[in-house]
Amino acid sequence: PIAAASVSDEKVTASSTGMHDLLRLYTYNVTSATVAVMVRFDTIFTEIVDTVIDELISSEKTVVTSTKSDQTTINTGMMFVKTSTTEFERLTYEYITDDFDPNAGGWGGSSGIMESGTEGFLTYFYSQNQELITMKSPMPGVLSYETTEECGMPWTCSYEEDWVLDTVNVCTELHSSWFTYRKQFESHWSKHDLIDTETNSDYHTEAFLGYCSNNTAGGYPAASDYQAWSEPTSQTTPIPTVAAITAAPTSTPTIAATAVRSATPTIAATVALTPIPTVAVTVAPTPIPTVAATVATTPIPTVA
């Protein structure tokens, strides 16, 4: 959404990742929906989040999000936004024109928010106004590796034997949910020579479900090492996207479809509420002349 020539910070322009990060701003421009959702690949839905969307629609706020583990930075891994082309253009304009000091002051020249990407910018932007609904982290019904950094990523098979009980419980739920979805995906696509998770490993099976063999990246069997059959097991099931896999527990479709919350009544439904009087009712108090009597033999259709 922003040309590289418009950005002076080398942290953003020096790599394609930096500029690609700004693609998240397009979420605001999905105007075919009332609300759109930013979701990272390492975010997992554990329950229906309709109540969060309803809360945003009924409020005057623009965004619902949670914070990362520092309790300050906005977590774009799970962010609900009211779509608006005007807001999209406002954000891109502000990104280009607002001061940013990469050496000391950060955004605004003095905010201290040093992250130059989307998360840093939005954290700064919404700190200047009251358009944000901030929910506790993690957000109810959502598990995110980004907000539980101590757990590591699933493909690193991270598990520390000295974790406190609370961390064990959080990371076990997170890992087991992620590997459950991987197993569902592989079973659906009938991959060749699937891992026998019953016998492959006994390394913290309550968390890794038999996939990981040890606490290293080498202990993780990459899903890409296994080939799928040419067709899924169910011919009637659409090919799932990565986002759909993440959102499997709630059968959440694409981002735009997820965000559509307000059903628009049809015109017929609106008209039906008010009976439309016939012509006869209007002219009944007036004696009908001879010419009108001829007309009366032919039923006059109502507007409906």
Secondary structure, DSSP 4 states (H G I P E B T S, - for coil): ---GGG---HHHHTSHHHHHHGGGGGGGG-TTSSEEEEE-TTEEE-S--HHHHHHHHHSS-SEEEEE-TTSSSEEEEEEEEE--HHHHHHHHHHHHHS-EETTTTEETTTS-----SHHHHHHHHHHTSS-EEEEPSSPTTEEEGGG-GGG--GGGT---TT--HHHHHHHHHHHHHHHHHHHHHHHHTTBTT---TTTS--SSHHHHTT---SSSGGGS--GGGSPBPSS-S-TTSPPPPHHHHHTGGGT---HHHHH---PPPPHHHHHHTSPPPPHHHHHTTSPP-HHHHHHHTSPPPP--
